[in-house]
């Protein structure tokens, strides 16, 4: 009888352990960011389906380079609809066009799984520095298990235009939004090693990627597909715990970089984290 009860106790302990482990896994958020080149009406149904399959295993999707004119918002809606067809409910929000000059205007988008991620309040474009930053960042606050965090979605001007002249204003944002847990994500067109990020580092921010190239070459050279270290995410180490991170080498699904670049000239980057 004692042996029987002992076995039951071990079984109950094992079940509790499994449930505890499962809860721990659910307490993690997986955020993916992707500059999807010219994301608009030019993307075919096949390409939208490919993008959905690439991103479906993440909780929140941050997209840069959504076309500002006709077709951009519709492309985001098409992607969300395609994700919804894969068995999980998603919702989305799209920014107004940025305040930059007409040929640089873009939108941003967030798409998230509604089962355990909740959008808090309205998303907004940065107003204070909209004159200093061509494509001012797009903020959206999310809640997961009563923990809130705000993703700051950003696409900098090109390297030749010196993106550091825009990024330098990011050091002021934590003070402007002292009650928000800011995560800066997107295409900075600038490597994380640049000194412009030093003020954020002094505040406790770290990049998820180091010496990781994220833009595609025109052609494969010396078996290398990636060109520049542009995309990244920066998080406050006192508020966010990095659990895992990486890139998605989607180009491996294509026979050439020319083919892959019909999807985008950047690869997605991802960040799995928990919140303090």
C-alpha positions in Angstrom: 0.0 0.0 0.0 2.8 2.4 0.9 4.6 1.6 -2.3 1.4 2.3 -4.2 0.9 5.7 -2.5 4.6 6.5 -3.2 4.1 5.9 -6.9 1.0 8.1 -6.9 2.9 10.9 -5.1 5.7 10.6 -7.7 3.1 10.7 -10.5 1.4 13.8 -9.0 4.7 15.5 -8.5 5.6 14.8 -12.2 2.3 16.2 -13.4 2.8 19.4 -11.3 6.3 19.7 -12.7 5.1 19.5 -16.2 2.3 22.0 -15.6 4.9 24.4 -14.0 7.2 24.0 -16.9 4.3 24.6 -19.4 3.4 27.8 -17.5 7.0 29.0 -17.6 7.0 28.6 -21.4 3.8 30.5 -21.7 5.4 33.4 -19.7 7.7 34.1 -22.5 7.0 36.4 -25.4 8.4 36.0 -28.9 8.8 39.2 -30.9 9.9 39.3 -34.5 10.8 42.3 -36.6 11.1 42.5 -40.4 11.7 45.2 -42.9 9.6 43.7 -45.7 10.7 45.7 -48.7 7.9 47.6 -50.5 5.2 45.8 -48.5 2.1 46.6 -50.6 0.0 45.6 -53.5 3.1 44.2 -55.4 3.1 41.2 -53.0 1.3 38.3 -54.5 -0.9 35.8 -52.6 1.9 33.3 -52.8 4.4 35.7 -51.3 1.9 36.7 -48.5 1.5 33.1 -47.7 5.2 32.6 -47.6 5.6 35.5 -45.2 2.8 34.2 -43.0 4.4 30.8 -42.8 7.7 32.4 -41.9 6.2 34.5 -39.0 3.4 32.3 -37.7 5.3 30.9 -34.7 5.9 34.3 -33.1 3.6 36.3 -30.7 4.1 39.8 -32.0 5.2 40.9 -35.5 6.7 44.4 -36.1 6.9 45.4 -39.8 8.7 48.2 -41.4 8.5 49.6 -44.9 4.7 49.3 -45.4 3.8 51.3 -48.5 2.2 54.6 -47.4 -0.1 54.8 -50.4 -2.8 52.5 -51.7 -2.0 48.8 -51.1 0.1 49.1 -48.0 -2.6 48.9 -45.4 -4.3 46.2 -47.5 -1.1 44.1 -47.6 -1.0 44.1 -43.8 -4.7 43.1 -43.7 -4.0 40.3 -46.2 -1.1 39.0 -44.1 -3.2 39.1 -40.9 -6.0 37.2 -42.7 -3.5 34.6 -44.0 -2.2 34.2 -40.4 -5.7 33.7 -39.1 -6.2 30.9 -41.6 -3.5 29.0 -39.9 -5.4 28.2 -36.7 -4.6 31.0 -34.4 -6.4 34.4 -34.0 -4.4 37.5 -34.8 -5.1 41.2 -34.8 -3.2 44.2 -36.2 -2.7 47.9 -36.2 -1.2 50.1 -38.9 0.3 53.6 -38.4 -0.6 56.7 -40.4 2.0 57.6 -43.0 5.1 59.0 -41.5 5.7 62.8 -41.8 8.7 62.5 -44.0 9.0 63.8 -47.6 6.6 62.1 -50.1 9.1 59.7 -51.6 10.2 58.5 -48.1 6.8 58.2 -46.5 6.0 54.8 -45.1 3.7 53.1 -42.6 4.5 50.7 -39.8 2.5 47.7 -38.6 2.1 45.4 -35.6 0.4 42.1 -35.8 -0.2 40.0 -32.6 -1.8 36.8 -31.3 -4.8 37.8 -29.3 -5.0 34.6 -27.2 -2.4 35.9 -24.7 -1.2 39.3 -26.0 -3.4 42.4 -25.4 -3.0 45.7 -27.0 -3.2 48.6 -24.5 -4.7 51.9 -25.6 -3.9 53.5 -29.0 -0.7 53.1 -30.9 1.0 56.3 -32.0 3.7 57.9 -34.1 6.3 59.9 -32.2 5.3 63.5 -32.3 8.1 65.3 -30.4 10.8 64.5 -32.9 8.8 64.1 -36.1 10.8 67.0 -37.7 14.2 65.6 -36.7 13.4 62.0 -37.7 12.2 61.4 -41.3 10.2 58.2 -40.5 9.3 58.8 -36.9 8.9 55.6 -34.8 5.6 53.9 -34.1 4.8 52.9 -30.6 2.4 50.2 -29.4 2.0 49.0 -25.8 1.2 45.4 -25.1 0.2 43.5 -22.0 1.1 39.9 -21.3 0.2 38.3 -17.9 -0.3 41.8 -16.4 3.2 42.9 -17.6 3.3 45.8 -20.0 5.9 46.7 -22.5 6.0 49.2 -25.4 7.5 48.2 -28.8 9.1 51.2 -30.7 9.0 50.3 -34.4 11.6 52.2 -36.4 13.0 52.5 -40.0 16.0 54.9 -40.2 17.2 56.8 -43.2 19.7 55.1 -45.4 23.4 54.7 -44.4 24.5 57.3 -47.0 22.2 59.8 -45.3 23.8 59.2 -41.9 21.1 57.5 -39.8 23.0 58.4 -36.6 21.7 62.0 -37.0 18.2 60.5 -36.3 19.1 57.7 -33.8 20.8 60.3 -31.5 17.3 61.4 -30.4 16.5 57.9 -29.0 18.5 58.7 -25.9 15.8 61.2 -24.9 12.8 58.8 -25.3 13.1 56.8 -22.0 12.9 60.1 -20.1 9.9 61.3 -22.2 8.1 58.0 -21.4 9.4 57.2 -17.9 6.5 54.9 -17.2 6.9 52.7 -20.3 9.2 49.7 -20.7 10.5 50.6 -24.2 11.9 48.0 -26.6 13.5 49.6 -29.7 13.2 47.4 -32.8 13.6 47.7 -36.5 16.0 48.7 -39.3 18.5 51.2 -38.0 20.6 51.2 -41.1 23.5 51.4 -38.6 25.4 48.7 -36.7 24.9 48.3 -32.9 28.6 49.0 -32.4 28.1 52.7 -33.5 28.8 55.2 -30.7 25.3 56.7 -31.3 23.9 53.8 -29.2 26.3 54.5 -26.2 23.8 56.7 -24.3 21.2 53.9 -24.4 23.8 51.5 -23.3 24.6 53.7 -20.3 20.9 53.5 -19.4 21.1 49.7 -19.3 20.0 48.9 -22.9 21.6 46.1 -24.8 21.2 44.9 -28.4 20.0 41.4 -29.0 22.4 40.9 -32.0 26.1 41.6 -32.2 28.1 41.5 -35.4 25.1 40.0 -37.2 24.4 41.1 -40.7 20.8 41.3 -41.7 20.5 42.7 -45.2 20.8 40.6 -48.3 23.6 40.9 -50.9 22.7 41.3 -54.5 24.5 38.1 -55.3 26.1 35.4 -53.2 29.9 36.0 -52.8 32.3 33.5 -51.2 29.2 31.6 -50.0 28.0 34.8 -48.1 24.4 35.9 -48.5 24.3 38.9 -46.0 25.6 42.4 -46.6 25.2 44.7 -43.6 24.5 44.8 -39.9 21.3 47.0 -39.9 18.4 45.4 -38.1 18.3 45.0 -34.3 16.4 45.3 -31.1 17.4 47.1 -27.9 16.0 46.2 -24.5 16.4 47.5 -20.9 18.2 44.8 -19.0 16.7 45.8 -15.7 13.2 45.2 -17.0 13.5 42.5 -19.7 15.3 39.1 -19.6 16.7 37.8 -22.9 15.9 34.2 -23.2 16.8 33.6 -26.9 17.3 35.5 -30.1 18.2 35.0 -33.7 17.6 35.5 -37.4 15.4 33.8 -39.9 17.4 32.9 -43.0 14.4 32.8 -45.3 16.5 33.1 -48.4 17.5 29.4 -48.0 14.0 28.6 -49.4 14.9 30.2 -52.7 17.3 29.1 -55.5 18.9 32.6 -55.8 19.1 35.9 -53.9 17.3 37.6 -56.8 14.3 35.3 -56.1 14.5 35.9 -52.3 14.7 39.6 -52.7 11.2 39.6 -54.3 10.1 39.0 -50.6 12.6 41.5 -49.0 16.1 42.7 -49.0 16.3 42.2 -45.2 15.8 39.1 -43.1 13.6 38.8 -40.0 15.2 39.0 -36.6 13.6 37.7 -33.4 13.8 38.0 -29.6 12.3 35.7 -27.0 12.1 37.4 -23.6 10.4 37.4 -20.2 9.5 40.5 -18.1 10.5 41.4 -14.6 
